[in-house]
Amino acid sequence: MKRVELGKTGIMVSRLGIGTGTGLPSGHCAQALMDKDELARLLLYALDRGINLWDTAFQYNTYPHIKEALKQVSRKDVVLTTKFSAANEMEIIRDFNITLKDLNTDYVDICLLHGVRTDTELQVRSDAFNAMVKLKKEGKIRAVGLSSHGLSVLKSVLEMPEIDLVWARVNYAGLNMDTGCLGMYDQMASIYWLKKCVKLLPARVKSLIRPKANTQPIPEDAHKEVTDTLQSIHSQSKGIVGMKVLAEGELRNDVEKAVKYVNSLPFVDSFIIGMLNKKEIDENCKIVNTASREQMETEKQVS
Ligand SMILES: NC(=O)c1ccc[n+]([C@@H]2O[C@H](COP(=O)([O-])OP(=O)(O)OC[C@H]3O[C@@H](n4cnc5c(N)ncnc54)[C@H](OP(=O)(O)O)[C@@H]3O)[C@@H](O)[C@H]2O)c1
C-alpha cells in the first residue's frame, strides 16, 4: 500500500486507513460491539496489508480493542488518530490523560477536535484546541487538527496556521458532506450545552433524530464549494483525510466507483473507511493498489 505524508507533518500514512467508529441504525458503534480480540485481529490484518492509519475517538468505545492490538505491534508502526468532543482545556487534559492510560501508550500521533459543525463552535472550543497545541509542544501529540461537519469550519481552517490537518466528509454522491446549510440536528449539536444534553439521550433515540446519510445529497455547486475549499486547505500544506467515502455504507453497491473517486482527488492525502471484516479490507486494498499502479504507469508514460 502506497504511503503519503500528511501535509507537512512528517507523518507517513497509507492511502487507505481503517475507521473504528461506524454507526449502526441502533445508534451504537459497530466496532465497539465487536469482541475486543476480534477487532484487534482485524486491525492487525489491516496493518499486515499496509494500512497503518487507525482512526478512533474518545467516544467510540474502541480503546480496549485498540489497546489489545497495540500490544502485538511496535508502537511506531501505527499512526493512531483520536478525537475529542471537549470544549475547554480542562476537558481535553482529562480526556487525553484517560486516552494515554486506556491505550497504554505515552503519545498519540494525531489528535482532533471531534465533529466541529460551525465556525462559531470552533471559536467556542478554541481553548480545547489550544490545549492540544500545548500537548503537541510537550511531545505528547505529533499533529493536531479537527474533524469537520460543516463548510464554515473548513473555511475557518484557512485562517488557522496552527491546524496541521483536517478530517473531512467527501464522497462522489455528495451524501452527508460538509454543507454550509446545516439541518436542525447539526445546528443543535453545534451548541455545546445542547450537544451535552443530546449525548445523554439513549443511543436509539439519538439515531432516530440524527440525519441519515441517504437523505442529504448536497447540490452540485455545494459539492464543488467543499472540494474547492479542501483544495485551498491542502495548498496551505495542511493534511487532508477523507471520511464517509462510502456514505456510511449507502454506496456499498458502488464501492469501486466510490473508492476510486476519493483516491483520485489530488488534495486528499489519505482516507478512512469503516471496514468490518477481512473481505472489505481485501476489496478496498485491491481497488486502492490497482488505482495507484495505474496512476504510476500513466505518470511514467507522460514523462
Ligand atoms: N470525525 C467524525 O466526526 C467522524 C464521524 C463518523 C465517523 N468517523 C470515522 O470515519 C470512519 C468512516 O466512516 P463510516 O464508517 O461511518 O462510513 P464509511 O466508511 O463511509 O462506510 C462504512 C461502511 O461501508 C461498508 N463497506 C466498507 N467497505 C466495503 C466493501 N468493500 N464492500 C461493501 N461494503 C463496504 C461497511 O458496511 P457493511 O459492512 O455494513 O456493509 C461499513 O459499515 C468511521 O469508522 C470513523 O472512524 C468520523
The ligand as an SDF file (V2000), in Angstrom:
LIG
                    3D

 48 52  0  0  0  0  0  0  0  0999 V2000
  -14.8320   12.6360   12.6780 N   0  0  0  0  0  0  0  0  0  0  0  0
  -16.0560   12.3680   12.7130 C   0  0  0  0  0  0  0  0  0  0  0  0
  -16.7690   13.2100   13.0910 O   0  0  0  0  0  0  0  0  0  0  0  0
  -16.4770   11.0100   12.3250 C   0  0  0  0  0  0  0  0  0  0  0  0
  -17.7980   10.6650   12.3360 C   0  0  0  0  0  0  0  0  0  0  0  0
  -18.1280    9.3930   11.9880 C   0  0  0  0  0  0  0  0  0  0  0  0
  -17.1560    8.5070   11.6080 C   0  0  0  0  0  0  0  0  0  0  0  0
  -15.8530    8.8410   11.6080 N   0  0  0  0  0  0  0  0  0  0  0  0
  -14.7770    7.9080   11.2420 C   0  0  0  0  0  0  0  0  0  0  0  0
  -14.8380    7.6950    9.8500 O   0  0  0  0  0  0  0  0  0  0  0  0
  -14.8940    6.2760    9.6160 C   0  0  0  0  0  0  0  0  0  0  0  0
  -15.6240    6.0300    8.3300 C   0  0  0  0  0  0  0  0  0  0  0  0
  -16.9930    6.4000    8.4400 O   0  0  0  0  0  0  0  0  0  0  0  0
  -18.1420    5.3200    8.4540 P   0  0  0  0  0  0  0  0  0  0  0  0
  -17.5610    4.0340    8.9030 O   0  0  0  0  0  0  0  0  0  0  0  0
  -19.2580    5.8990    9.2140 O   0  0  0  0  0  0  0  0  0  0  0  0
  -18.6250    5.2890    6.9570 O   0  0  0  0  0  0  0  0  0  0  0  0
  -17.9870    4.7100    5.5960 P   0  0  0  0  0  0  0  0  0  0  0  0
  -16.5540    4.4230    5.7310 O   0  0  0  0  0  0  0  0  0  0  0  0
  -18.4300    5.6460    4.5350 O   0  0  0  0  0  0  0  0  0  0  0  0
  -18.8210    3.3630    5.4080 O   0  0  0  0  0  0  0  0  0  0  0  0
  -18.5980    2.2610    6.2240 C   0  0  0  0  0  0  0  0  0  0  0  0
  -19.4610    1.1080    5.7630 C   0  0  0  0  0  0  0  0  0  0  0  0
  -19.1130    0.7780    4.4410 O   0  0  0  0  0  0  0  0  0  0  0  0
  -19.2790   -0.6110    4.2450 C   0  0  0  0  0  0  0  0  0  0  0  0
  -18.1080   -1.1200    3.4910 N   0  0  0  0  0  0  0  0  0  0  0  0
  -16.7880   -0.8530    3.6440 C   0  0  0  0  0  0  0  0  0  0  0  0
  -16.0670   -1.4760    2.7190 N   0  0  0  0  0  0  0  0  0  0  0  0
  -16.9420   -2.1740    1.9470 C   0  0  0  0  0  0  0  0  0  0  0  0
  -16.8010   -3.0330    0.8350 C   0  0  0  0  0  0  0  0  0  0  0  0
  -15.6090   -3.2970    0.2820 N   0  0  0  0  0  0  0  0  0  0  0  0
  -17.9210   -3.5800    0.3070 N   0  0  0  0  0  0  0  0  0  0  0  0
  -19.1380   -3.3150    0.8090 C   0  0  0  0  0  0  0  0  0  0  0  0
  -19.3360   -2.5120    1.8880 N   0  0  0  0  0  0  0  0  0  0  0  0
  -18.2470   -1.9440    2.4390 C   0  0  0  0  0  0  0  0  0  0  0  0
  -19.4420   -1.2570    5.5990 C   0  0  0  0  0  0  0  0  0  0  0  0
  -20.8190   -1.6090    5.6510 O   0  0  0  0  0  0  0  0  0  0  0  0
  -21.3800   -3.0610    5.9270 P   0  0  0  0  0  0  0  0  0  0  0  0
  -20.2290   -3.9680    6.3330 O   0  0  0  0  0  0  0  0  0  0  0  0
  -22.3520   -2.8280    7.0000 O   0  0  0  0  0  0  0  0  0  0  0  0
  -21.9800   -3.4200    4.6180 O   0  0  0  0  0  0  0  0  0  0  0  0
  -19.2540   -0.1410    6.5900 C   0  0  0  0  0  0  0  0  0  0  0  0
  -20.2230   -0.1800    7.5810 O   0  0  0  0  0  0  0  0  0  0  0  0
  -15.5670    5.7440   10.8730 C   0  0  0  0  0  0  0  0  0  0  0  0
  -15.3800    4.3730   11.0430 O   0  0  0  0  0  0  0  0  0  0  0  0
  -14.9000    6.5710   11.9290 C   0  0  0  0  0  0  0  0  0  0  0  0
  -13.6210    6.0430   12.2450 O   0  0  0  0  0  0  0  0  0  0  0  0
  -15.5180   10.0870   11.9390 C   0  0  0  0  0  0  0  0  0  0  0  0
  1  2  1  0
  2  3  2  0
  2  4  1  0
  4  5  1  0
  4 48  2  0
  5  6  2  0
  6  7  1  0
  7  8  2  0
  8  9  1  0
  8 48  1  0
  9 10  1  0
  9 46  1  0
 10 11  1  0
 11 12  1  0
 11 44  1  0
 12 13  1  0
 13 14  1  0
 14 15  2  0
 14 16  1  0
 14 17  1  0
 17 18  1  0
 18 19  2  0
 18 20  1  0
 18 21  1  0
 21 22  1  0
 22 23  1  0
 23 24  1  0
 23 42  1  0
 24 25  1  0
 25 26  1  0
 25 36  1  0
 26 27  1  0
 26 35  1  0
 27 28  2  0
 28 29  1  0
 29 30  1  0
 29 35  2  0
 30 31  1  0
 30 32  2  0
 32 33  1  0
 33 34  2  0
 34 35  1  0
 36 37  1  0
 36 42  1  0
 37 38  1  0
 38 39  2  0
 38 40  1  0
 38 41  1  0
 42 43  1  0
 44 45  1  0
 44 46  1  0
 46 47  1  0
M  CHG  2   8   1  16  -1
M  END
$$$$
